[in-house]
Amino acid sequence: MINSRSLPLCVLASVFLCTVASQAQHAAPAVRIVNAIDESQRLTLTHTVSPLANAANDRGPAPDGMQLDRMQLVLQRSPDQETALRQLVAQMHSPGSPNYHQWLTPEQFGAQFGSSDQDIATVESWLGSHGFVVSKVNPGRGSIEFSGSVAQLRDTFHTQIHKYAVNGETHYANSNDPQIPAALAPVIGGFASLNNFRPRSYLQKLGKASFDPTTHQVTPS
């Protein structure tokens, strides 16, 4: 039998245990940048060059002083985070699961599946040391937005921005894959894009039709 005087203590103990369990379930992301940044030890971020950035369209390097705004450096998840995310997504779509339709806000997603505060600070500091201006860490901690010049991008990531003529328009794109220090590879996954080619739509208009909501039938005009 529980003594009434001990009840507050039992309640506090219960709250404490629930808090510990919650923290264990959603532990803070681990720090993955553990080695000193050595600019001479580099890895190449592959598959970043657009097929339109080819020799036939090339019109030479862009000016060194040209400003590149809102570049997106993508932050990748760890293998453990990727596995946990896939499991959570499956549970969110499984009726009967405690996580069924328990959607996450961008902040909750970033806290569970984003990079650690320390790793983000390390990347931001590295970008700042090369003269880039960091604008923000995007919701969900999936990317870092920053700005700088063509020269800064070339000197930091060893990639060159060129001008390209496509369908009578001038575009800008990287002519080779960028590189990053190997120490940052556990966190940096690549760039969202280093070109201003507009996505091509493959939709085709085949004609007009009318829809009858009572029969759910579509009749071509």
C-alpha positions, 0 to 999 in steps of 0.5 A: 500500500502506498503511503499518502506522504510518498505519493508526490515522490512516486509521481516525480519518479514516474515523470522522471522515468518517462522523461528519461525514456523519451530522451533515450528514444529521441537522443540528440544526433551524434557528432560526426565531424571528428577529425581536423579539417585538412584542406589537402585531403579532399573528396569529390561530390559526384553527379553535380554537373548538368548534361546541359553544361557540355562543351557544345554549349560552353561560352567560357568561365563566369567572372570571378566577381559574379555573386552566387546567392542562395546556394544550398549545401545539402546535409546528409543523414547518418546510416543509423538516422536513415534506417530509423527514418525509414522505420518511422515512415513505415510506422506512420503509415501502419494502422495500429502503430503508436506512430500512425499519422503522428507527423513531425514538424520540421523542427522535430524532424531536424532534432531527430534526423538532422545534423548535430548542433556541433556539426552544423557550427563546424560547417558554418565556421568553415564556410565563413573562414572562406569568406562565404556569408551563411544565411540560414540553416533550412527547416529540418536541418537538411541544408545550409543556405549561403552566398559568395562569389565565383572566385570563392566557390572555385577556391573553396570547392575547386569547381568553376562556374561557366556560362552556357548558351542554351536555346538562345539564353545564357545560363550559369553552371558548374563545369566540374564536380566540386570537392570538400575536405574529407573531414566534412564528408560524414555530414556534407552530401552535396549541393542542391544545385549549382546551375540556373537551368530551369527544369523541363516539363514533360507534360503533354496536352492531349486535348480537352475532356469533361468529367461527370461527378455522378458517374465518375466518367471522363468524356473526351471533347 
